């Protein structure tokens, strides 16, 4: 079934005018300056020093959290104490005994971060009702795959804490506006990143007659997009053909790693070398999977915001879908769905829309898959079929769902 000319002219959408008139081609758009975070990969000269700094930050953070948990953050008068001095003293002594690197500014940032987390939890717990689960403080674990620490100021030489940590080799240039501002050093599955401040120009939302498109997220096909002029199929069998082979390789390596851990010969050099080698292979495959998913998210996001003004994006509630008591899908499907990371895609496309002055509409996709979009009949026995038909017209299931979302939202808008 061809989507061309399938939407009557009466279903065109017009956005309301705002104080600043923005029109389409050939006319000026107002731009706003926005502060964002730029993530740059780098290679440290002294990698051991950076790992020790991660340990220092984590230790200072956990010491602060412990004091908040034990109600040791107030003085005799009930006022909040400044924990930085005592945490600095304890961390400095521990680092000297271990002959590890030390930086007082990193400790200060860790204590302030713990205080910020504690205040946020207090604020959240005051708002929630009795039947909801209350938030609690948690310690940072060295087993986390992603660890980070904060540097209070990026120096002009572009080498954070040069005397303590040595030089770094950047893969991209650092913006001038990042100099003198705080930055975050992140260690993610064997790779080092620095997050610095950057300023960009964002466009205001467009008005008047706009081009609309609807997205139907899924597992078999990552996203099926339907508009008045075309159908875009993004990531067809992406999870099955590309991600699943990588995940299976990771599973085998994790199995080997578990068998090695059961031997319990940590003092042997062959054991250390073998363990390190398995860790390196696992991280490499995980990073490859993450990069492929991230690339898919950015490609489809940029494609849509470049050609359309209003994007209808349904809420894809994966949390409710993978609970064992409620789900009707297999374990393999659940894993593929979680690998695709639809929520991260939603955040990505919303950021692109904000950057280029487009509009994302959160909507509901209920009954769009089982409803025949050309006559409104509901097929309750569709199950896992890839096509939907009334006996005369045959349409791909995902395209029908995307068209249903498109018509449903345009009908509401008019």
C-alpha positions in Angstrom: 0.0 0.0 0.0 1.5 3.3 -1.0 1.4 6.1 1.6 1.5 8.9 -1.0 -1.6 11.2 -1.1 -3.2 9.1 1.7 -3.9 12.1 4.0 -6.6 14.7 3.0 -5.7 18.3 2.9 -8.1 19.0 5.7 -5.7 17.3 8.1 -2.8 19.8 7.8 -1.5 21.1 11.1 -0.7 24.7 12.0 1.2 25.6 15.1 0.1 28.7 17.2 2.0 31.9 16.7 4.3 33.1 19.4 5.6 36.6 20.3 8.5 36.2 17.8 7.2 35.3 14.3 9.1 32.4 12.7 8.3 31.3 9.2 9.6 28.7 6.7 12.1 29.0 3.9 13.7 32.3 2.9 13.1 34.1 6.2 15.2 34.7 9.3 15.0 32.6 12.4 16.0 33.8 15.9 18.7 31.9 17.5 19.5 31.4 21.2 22.8 30.6 22.8 22.7 27.3 24.7 25.3 25.8 27.0 25.8 22.1 26.4 28.3 19.4 27.4 30.8 18.2 24.8 32.2 14.7 25.3 35.7 14.1 23.9 37.7 10.9 24.0 41.3 11.2 25.2 44.3 9.0 26.0 46.1 9.7 29.3 49.9 9.5 29.5 49.6 8.3 33.2 46.6 5.9 33.1 47.5 4.5 36.5 47.3 8.0 38.0 43.8 8.5 36.5 42.6 5.2 38.0 44.0 6.3 41.4 42.1 9.6 41.0 38.9 7.7 40.4 39.5 5.8 43.6 40.2 9.0 45.5 37.0 10.6 44.3 35.0 7.5 45.1 36.5 7.3 48.6 35.8 10.9 49.4 32.2 10.6 48.1 31.6 7.5 50.2 33.1 9.0 53.4 30.7 12.0 53.0 27.7 9.7 52.3 28.6 7.7 55.4 28.4 10.9 57.5 25.1 11.8 56.0 23.7 8.3 56.7 24.9 8.5 60.4 23.5 12.0 60.9 27.0 13.4 61.5 26.6 16.4 59.2 25.3 18.9 61.8 27.0 20.6 64.7 25.8 21.1 68.2 23.6 24.1 67.2 21.9 22.0 64.4 23.7 23.8 61.6 25.2 22.0 58.6 28.9 21.4 59.0 31.5 21.8 56.2 32.8 18.2 55.7 35.5 19.0 53.3 38.3 19.7 55.7 38.0 16.4 57.7 37.4 14.3 54.5 40.5 15.9 52.9 42.6 15.1 55.9 41.5 11.4 56.0 41.9 10.9 52.2 45.3 12.6 52.2 46.6 10.2 54.9 45.2 7.2 53.1 46.7 8.2 49.7 50.1 8.7 51.3 50.1 5.3 52.9 49.2 3.7 49.5 51.7 6.0 47.7 48.9 7.1 45.4 48.1 10.5 43.7 46.2 13.1 45.7 44.4 16.3 44.7 42.5 18.4 47.3 40.2 19.9 44.6 39.0 16.5 43.5 38.1 15.7 47.1 36.2 19.0 47.5 34.2 18.2 44.4 33.4 14.7 45.7 32.1 16.1 49.1 30.0 18.8 47.3 28.6 16.1 45.0 27.6 14.0 48.0 25.9 17.0 49.6 24.0 17.8 46.4 22.8 14.2 46.3 21.7 14.2 49.9 19.8 17.5 49.5 18.0 16.1 46.4 16.9 13.0 48.2 15.6 15.1 51.1 13.6 17.2 48.7 12.3 14.2 46.9 11.2 12.4 50.0 9.3 15.4 51.3 7.1 15.4 48.1 6.3 11.7 47.8 3.3 10.1 49.4 3.3 7.3 52.0 2.6 4.5 49.6 5.5 5.3 47.3 9.1 4.0 47.8 11.4 6.6 49.5 14.8 7.3 48.0 17.9 6.4 49.9 21.6 7.4 49.7 23.9 4.9 48.0 27.6 4.4 48.0 29.7 4.4 44.8 31.0 1.0 43.9 34.3 0.3 42.1 32.4 -2.5 40.2 30.4 0.1 38.2 31.3 0.0 34.5 31.2 3.8 34.4 33.2 5.9 36.9 34.0 9.6 36.9 35.5 12.4 38.9 35.2 16.2 38.6 38.0 18.8 38.0 37.0 22.2 39.2 38.8 24.1 36.4 40.0 23.3 32.9 43.5 24.9 32.5 44.7 26.8 29.4 47.2 24.0 28.8 44.3 21.5 28.3 45.8 19.0 30.8 43.7 18.7 34.0 45.9 18.4 37.1 49.1 18.3 35.0 51.5 18.0 37.9 49.6 15.1 39.4 48.2 13.2 36.4 50.5 14.2 33.5 49.6 15.0 29.9 46.6 13.8 27.9 46.2 13.4 24.2 42.8 14.6 22.9 41.0 13.3 19.8 39.1 16.6 19.3 39.7 20.3 20.0 38.3 21.7 23.3 36.1 24.9 22.8 37.6 28.1 24.1 34.6 28.7 26.4 35.5 25.5 28.3 38.8 27.1 29.6 38.4 28.0 33.3 35.2 26.0 33.7 34.7 22.6 35.5 35.0 19.4 33.5 34.2 15.7 34.2 36.6 12.9 33.5 34.8 9.6 32.8 36.1 6.0 32.5 33.7 3.9 30.5 34.5 0.2 29.7 38.2 0.8 29.1 37.9 4.3 27.4 38.5 7.7 28.8 36.4 10.7 28.1 36.4 14.4 29.1 33.2 16.4 29.3 33.6 20.1 28.8 31.3 23.1 28.4 30.4 24.3 24.9 28.1 27.0 23.6 25.9 26.4 20.5 23.1 28.4 18.7 19.6 26.8 18.9 16.7 27.8 16.7 13.2 28.7 18.1 10.3 26.4 17.2 8.8 26.9 13.7 5.3 28.1 13.2 2.6 28.2 10.6 2.1 25.2 8.2 4.4 22.3 9.2 5.5 18.9 8.0 4.4 16.1 10.4 5.7 12.5 10.8 4.8 9.7 13.2 7.2 7.1 14.7 6.2 3.6 15.6 9.0 2.2 17.8 9.5 -1.6 17.9 11.9 -4.5 18.3 11.9 -6.2 15.0 12.2 -2.8 13.3 13.7 -0.1 15.5 11.5 2.7 14.1 8.9 2.9 11.4 8.2 6.5 10.4 5.1 7.5 8.4 4.4 10.9 6.8 2.2 12.3 4.1 4.9 11.8 1.5 7.0 8.8 2.5 7.7 5.8 4.8 11.0 5.5 6.6 12.1 2.1 8.0 15.1 2.5 10.3 16.9 -0.4 11.8 15.0 -3.3 10.2 16.2 -6.5 11.9 19.0 -4.4 13.5 18.8 -6.1 16.9 18.6 -9.6 15.4 21.2 -9.4 12.7 23.8 -6.9 14.2 23.4 -6.7 18.0 22.5 -10.3 18.8 25.8 -11.8 17.4 27.8 -9.3 19.5 25.8 -10.1 22.6 26.3 -13.9 22.1 30.1 -13.3 21.9 30.0 -11.3 25.1 28.0 -14.1 26.8 30.7 -16.7 25.9 33.5 -14.4 27.2 31.6 -13.8 30.4 31.2 -17.5 30.9 35.0 -18.0 30.4 35.6 -15.2 32.9 33.3 -16.8 35.5 35.1 -20.2 35.1 38.4 -18.4 35.6 37.2 -16.7 38.8 36.2 -20.1 40.2 39.8 -21.3 39.9 40.8 -18.7 42.5 44.5 -18.3 41.8 44.7 -14.5 41.8 48.3 -14.5 42.9 49.5 -16.3 39.7 50.7 -14.2 36.8 49.0 -16.3 34.2 45.7 -15.8 36.0 46.1 -12.0 36.0 47.1 -11.9 32.3 44.2 -14.1 31.3 41.7 -12.2 33.4 42.9 -8.9 32.0 42.7 -10.2 28.4 39.1 -11.4 28.9 38.1 -8.0 30.4 39.7 -6.2 27.4 37.8 -8.3 24.9 34.5 -8.0 26.7 34.8 -4.2 27.0 35.7 -3.9 23.3 32.6 -5.8 22.2 30.4 -3.9 24.6 31.7 -0.6 23.3 31.1 -1.7 19.7 27.5 -2.5 20.6 27.0 0.8 22.4 28.5 2.8 19.5 26.3 1.0 16.9 23.2 1.8 18.9 24.3 5.4 19.5 25.0 5.8 15.7 21.5 4.6 14.8 19.9 7.0 17.3 21.7 10.0 16.0 21.3 9.1 12.3 17.5 8.7 12.5 17.1 11.7 14.8 19.0 14.0 12.5 17.2 12.7 9.4 13.8 13.4 11.0 14.5 16.9 12.4 16.1 17.9 9.1 13.0 17.1 7.0 10.0 17.5 9.4 8.8 20.1 11.9 6.5 18.1 14.1 7.3 14.5 15.2 4.7 12.3 16.9 6.6 9.9 19.3 4.7 7.4 21.4 5.7 6.5 24.9 7.5 3.1 24.7 7.3 1.8 28.3 9.8 -1.0 28.3 9.8 -1.2 32.1 6.2 -2.6 32.1 6.9 -4.9 29.2 9.8 -6.9 30.7 8.3 -7.7 34.1 7.8 -11.4 34.2 4.4 -11.3 35.9 3.0 -9.0 33.2 4.8 -9.7 29.9 3.6 -11.7 27.0 6.9 -11.7 25.1 9.9 -14.1 25.1 13.1 -13.7 27.0 15.1 -13.1 23.8 12.7 -10.4 22.7 13.0 -8.7 26.0 16.7 -8.6 25.7 16.6 -7.2 22.2 14.2 -4.5 23.3 16.4 -3.4 26.2 19.5 -3.4 23.9 17.8 -1.0 21.5 17.5 1.6 24.4 14.3 3.4 23.2 14.3 5.8 26.1 17.8 7.0 25.2 16.6 7.5 21.6 13.7 9.6 22.9 16.1 11.8 24.8 18.4 12.1 21.7 15.6 13.1 19.3 14.2 15.6 21.8 17.6 17.2 22.1 17.9 17.4 18.2 14.4 19.0 18.1 15.4 21.6 20.7 18.6 22.4 18.8 16.9 22.8 15.4 13.7 24.4 16.6 11.4 21.4 15.9 8.6 20.0 18.1 8.2 16.5 19.6 4.7 15.4 20.6 4.5 12.7 23.2 1.5 10.5 22.3 -0.2 7.2 23.0 -0.1 4.3 20.5 -2.8 2.2 22.0 -4.8 0.1 19.5 -2.8 1.5 16.5 -1.2 -1.9 15.7 -4.4 -4.0 15.7 -6.5 -1.3 14.0 -6.8 -1.3 10.2 -5.7 2.3 9.4 -7.8 2.5 6.2 -11.2 1.5 7.6 -10.9 1.5 11.5 -11.7 -2.2 11.9 -9.9 -3.8 14.9 -8.1 -7.2 14.4 -8.0 -8.8 17.9 -6.2 -11.9 16.5 -3.2 -10.1 15.0 -0.7 -11.7 17.5 2.8 -11.7 16.1 1.8 -11.4 12.4 4.1 -9.2 10.3 1.2 -8.1 8.1 -2.3 -6.9 8.6 -5.1 -7.4 6.1 -8.9 -7.3 5.6 -8.9 -9.7 2.7 -8.4 -7.1 0.0 -5.6 -4.8 1.2 -2.4 -6.1 2.7 -0.1 -3.8 4.7 3.0 -4.3 6.7 2.2 -4.4 10.4 4.7 -1.6 11.5 3.7 0.7 8.6 0.1 0.3 9.5 0.9 1.1 13.2 2.9 4.2 12.2 0.0 5.4 9.9 -2.5 4.8 12.7 -0.5 7.0 15.1 -0.2 9.6 12.3 -3.9 9.7 11.7 -4.8 9.6 15.3 -2.7 12.6 16.3 -3.6 14.7 13.2 -7.3 14.1 13.9 -6.8 15.3 17.5 -4.9 18.4 16.2 -7.7 19.4 13.9 
